[in-house]
Amino acid sequence: MKLRSLAGSGVTVLLVVVVVAMLVGQQLGQPIVLGFVLTGSMNGDPANMAPGDGFVAVPPQIAGDLGEGDVVTFDARELQGGGLTTHRIVGETDEGYITRGDANPFTDQDGPEPPVRESQIAAVALQLDGDVVVIPKIGVVVLGMQEAFSIAASFLAGVPGLGGVADGDVGSTMVGVGLLLLAYSIVAELFGGGRGRRPERSDRSRSRRSETSAVLVLVAILLLITVPATASMVIPSGTNDITIVSSQTPSDNPTVIERGESTEFTYNFTNDGFIPRIATVESASTGVEVSRVDLVAGRGETASTTVTIRAPEETGAYVRTIDERQYVQFLPASVILALHAIHPYVAIAAINGVIVGVVTTAYVLAVGLEPFRFRSRDRDVALVDRVRRRIRKWL
């Protein structure tokens, strides 16, 4: 393959990754790879991000310690009715961060929005030399594609058996499309005749343009399957804050605890997906104990553990935090837990590695990485003989 063709294929794959990631992130309410702003609140110095401009979204676990000057995307409680907001950190208090849009004269906390806690932050905008890396108008493209997706979903909702497409389950839809594309590629290659004769000189230019088509199809299949799988593990994971009050007297309110005493409650983990999942539930602050760390739930099942919260001797309001991480169980539970102990992203990477390995192996064995066509010198050979030839080739 020529360097120019390889570079073109690489750019195509990169664009597919970016667009798919942004579409999934927009649907799931979590910036993935790239995010973008919808209002003009950041269209001022120093960011100067106009509506529709994008930015590189770094997960907060990777970004490290946050402080004044960082631009973060957080799950707002009150701003514009709640939801994801991208503003700059301009201060910090014991209750959380003080944020403000670069174009706004007042902080968010001057209004109804409470200080932003770590658990609310979904992403951090990448900055180089103190300046946000801005990608102009990429959000406009994503919103246009999202609108097209909504129109297509509404149309497909009228097709028997496809009503769930319009219900917002984008991840399941993408996985289904990926699996259908994989099955179609295998069937087309197995029964459609596979590779044809070597193209003549007159057909070479057309052949060159399509010589990487099988690789690009494989990349598309992998993206359609692994991106939702990753999102299904990353989005539900994170910390859950519980505010308690250490009181001098007992109370029927479960969040009001007599000072120095403790209370217990049941923490439930429900699997709404089709594949068994495992969750780790761990204490992320003082005053919290978890009886069982690993919870495994099959399709539609709920697993539970007991969490004990102890109130300090001093009266007042305190925040107690529980950390939950979810994984699809494509590996034994013991392996996932061991990888999780190293780092949650190590476990996610290993699970994705299994998915990529299985799908790629099936694709390469059945289709290969050369261009596949529907016409071939074998088109007059009986179907049974084609299958036999294919099996002998695999073996």
N, C-alpha and C positions, 0 to 999 in steps of 0.2 A: 504494500500500500504506500503511495507517495505521501511525503510529509504534508503537502497541501491538503490532500484528502483527509489525512489523519487529523490535522488541525481543524478542518471543517466539521468533522464528526465530533471532535471534542467540544467545540463551541455549541453544536446542536444539543449534545447530551447535557451540557451545563445549563443551557436555557430551559430545557425540559425539567431539570432538577429544581431550578429557581422558581419557575411558574407553578409546578405542582406543589412545592413546599409552601409557597405563599397562599395558594388556593386552600390547601388543607389548614394552614394556620388561621386564615380568615374565618373558615367555617367552624373551627374548634375553639376560637377565641384565644389562641396562643401563638405568638409570632414564632415561626420556624424558618431559620436561615435569614429571612428578611422580613421586616415589618414596614408599615407606612402610616402616615398621619392623614386624618380625614378633615381636620379643621385648620384654621390659621393661627392657632394658639402658640405654635412654635415658629411662626414666620417673623422672627425678630432676631436681633443680635443675641448670642453669636451663632445660633444654629441656622436661622434663615431657611426653615423647612416649610415650603408652600404646601397647601392641600394636595395630596396625591404623591408627594415625594416619599421615597423609601429610605431605609437605613438597614445596616447589618445588625441583626438581632443576636446578641450573645446571651446564652443562658446564664442566669445569676450565679449558678454553682461554679461556672467557669470564670466569670468576670471577677470573682474575688470580693474583697471588702469594698463597700460602696461609701461614697462621701459626697460632699458638696461639689457641684459641677458635673456629676454624672447625669446622663439623660436616661430615664428608665421608663419602661412600659409597665403599668401597674393596674390592678383590678380595682377601679374606683368604687367607692361605696355610694357616693351621692352625686358626683359631677355628671351633669347631663343624664341623670337617671341611672348612673352606674355603668360599669363596663370598662373595657381597656382604654387607658389614657396614657399618652406619651408626654411627659413633662420632665423638667430638670430639677434635681435635688438642690435646694438653696439653703438648707439648714437641717439640724437634727435635734430631737428632744428625747427624753426618756420614753415617750409614747411612740415615737417613730420619726420618719423623715418629713420635712417640710418641702413641698414641691410647688413649682410655678412654671407656667408656659413662658417662653422667652418673649412673647409678644404681649403678655398680660401684665398689668400694673400691680396686681395683687396676687398673693399666694393662694393656693387652693384651700389652705387651712384658715384663711381670712373669711372664707365662706363656710358652707356646711360640711366640707370634707374633713374627716379626722386625719391625724398624722398617718402616713403610709408605713405599714409594717413590712418586715422582710418577706413574710409569707404572701403578701399581695403582689410582689414584684414578679412579673413574668419574663422580662427580658431587659437587657441593658444595651443601649446603642453603642456601637463601636466608635471610638474616637481616636484620631491620630493627631498628635501634637495639640491636644485639647479641642480639636474641631471634630464634629460629628461627620462621619463619612456618609454623604447624602447621595442618593441615586434618584435623579429627577424623574418625576411622573411615572414611576414604575407601578405605583398603586392604582393609577388610572387604568392600566392594562389589566391588572388583576380584577378590579371591580367590573370592567367590561366582560371579562371571561366569567366572572361569577354570575353576572346577569344572564349571560348566554346559558350557563349551566342551569340556572333557575328556570329559564324558558324551556330548555330541553327536558328538565325533570318534570315540569308540569305536563308536558306532552306525553312523556313516558308513563306518567301516573295513570293515564287512561288505558294503558295496555294491561290486559289481565296478567296478574302475577308480579307486576312492577310498581304497584301502588306505593311501596315503601321507599322508592327512590326520591319522592318528593317530600318525605318526612324529615329530611335533614341528616340522615345517616350517611354522610359522605364517605366515611372510612369504609364501611361495609360495601358501599357501592363501588369504590375504587378497587377494593380487593376482588369483588366479583368480576369487574371488567378485566382486571389483570389475569385472573384465572381463566376467563373466557378467551382472552387473547392467547394465553399459553396453549389452551386446548385447541384453538383454531389453528395455531402455527403447527402444532404436532400433526393434526389431522390433514392439513393442507400438504405438509411435507410427506406424510406417510402414504396418503391415498391420492394426492394430486399429481404425483410424478416426480417431485423433488427437483434435483438439478438437471438442467438440460444440457444439450451439447455445448461444447466450447464455442462462444460467439465468434462469428466471422468478423473480418475487419470492419465492415459497415456497421456492426452492432457494438463495437468496442466502447464507443463513447457512452452509449446508453448503459452498457454493462458496468462501466466505471462508476457511473452515478449511483448505481444500485448495489455496488459490491459490499457495502457495509450495512445494508438494510436488515439483515438478520441480527447483527449486533445491536442496532438501534431498537429493534423490536424487543430483544432481550432486556435492554436497559429500561425500556418503557414498562415491561412486565414487572421487573424488579422494583421500580419506583412505585408502581400502582399497588404493590403488595407490601413493601417494606415501610413506606412512608406512613400509611395508616397504622401499621403494626407498631411502629415506633411511637407515633402520636398516642396510641391507646395505652402505652406504658408511661409516657412522660406526662401527659396532661393530667391524669387523675392523681399522680404522685405529688408529694409536697408535704408541707406542715399544716396542721390544724391547730389553731389557737383557741383555747378555752379560758374565758375570763371568770375567775372565782373571787369571792369576797370572804376574807377571813374575819369572822364576826365573834363578838363576845358571847353571843347567845345562839343556841341551835335554831334552825329554820327548816321549814318544809321545802324551801327552794333548794334543789340539788346543787346549785352553784354557790350557795351561801353556806359555808362550812365553819363550824365552831373552831376557833383558833387552836392550833396544835392537834386537831383531829383530822380524820380522813374520811373520804366517801368513795364508793365503788360504783362503776356503771359499766354496761356492756357496750363494747365497741364492735360494730358489725361491718363486715366486708362482703358485698354482694357482687357476684359475677353476672353481668347482663349480656355477656358475649357468648359466642359459640364454642370457644376454645377454653379449656381449663386455665385458671389463672392462680398465681400465688402472690400474696401480699406480705410485706414485712411491716410490722407495727412496732415502733420503738419510741422510747422517751426521748424528747429533744429539749428538755428543760428540767430543772430541779423540781422535786415534789411530785413526780409522776413515776409510776411503776406499771409495767405491762406484764401480765401473767404468762402470755404466750406470744412469741414474736412472729412466728410464721403461720400464715393462714392460707389454706388451699381450698378453692371452691370450683366445682365443676359448673357446667352450663346451668344458669338459673339458680344456683345454690348460694347460700349465705353461710359464711364462717364467722365465728365470734371469738372474742377474747375479753378478759376483764381488765379494766384500767382503774388503778387506784390513784386518787389525787389527795395530797395532804396539804392542809393549810398551814402557813407559818404561824409562829407565836404572835407576831405583830399583826394587828388588825389593819384592814385596808384591802384594796383591789389588787389582784395579781393575775398575770397571764401565765398559763401552763400550756406547753406545746407538745403535740404528738406528731411524729414523722411517719408517713405511710408511703411505701413504694410498691408499685404493682408491676407484674411481669406476666406475659403470656407463657404458658408452660410448654415450650418446645424443647426444654432440657429437663432432666430429673431435678426435683425440688432441692436435693442436697447440693447439686452443682450450682444452681441459681443462687442459693443462699451463700455458698462459698465465694462466688464471684461478687455477690452483693457486699460481702464483708470487705472486699478490696475497694470497690466503689460501685455505686448503682449503674454508672454508665458502662462499666466493664461488663456487667451482667446483660445490659441492653445490647451492647455490641456483640456479645457472644450469641445471643438469641437471634439477632439479625444475621449473624454469620451462618447459623444453621439454615435460616430461611433462604438466604442467597445461595448457599451451597446446594440445597435440595432442588430449588427451582432451576438453577443454572445447569446442574447435572442432567435433570430431566430434559431441559431444552436442548442442550448440546448433543445428548444421545439420540434424541428424536429428530432434531432439525439440523444441528450443526451450526457453524458460523459463516458458511458460504451463502451467497444469495440463493434463495429457493424460489422456484417458479412452478406454475401450474401445468406447463407443457413440457414434455420430455420424450425421449426415445422409448421410454418404457410405457407410454400411454396405452399401447395395445396389449400389454401383458396383463394376464388375469390378476385379480385382486389378491388371491391366495398366494400367487407367486411373488407379488410385490412384498407382502408381509414376510414371507420366508426370506427373501433377499435382505430385507431390513433387519431381521433378527440375526442372520448370519453376519451382517456387517457389524452389529453391536458386539457380537461374540468374537 
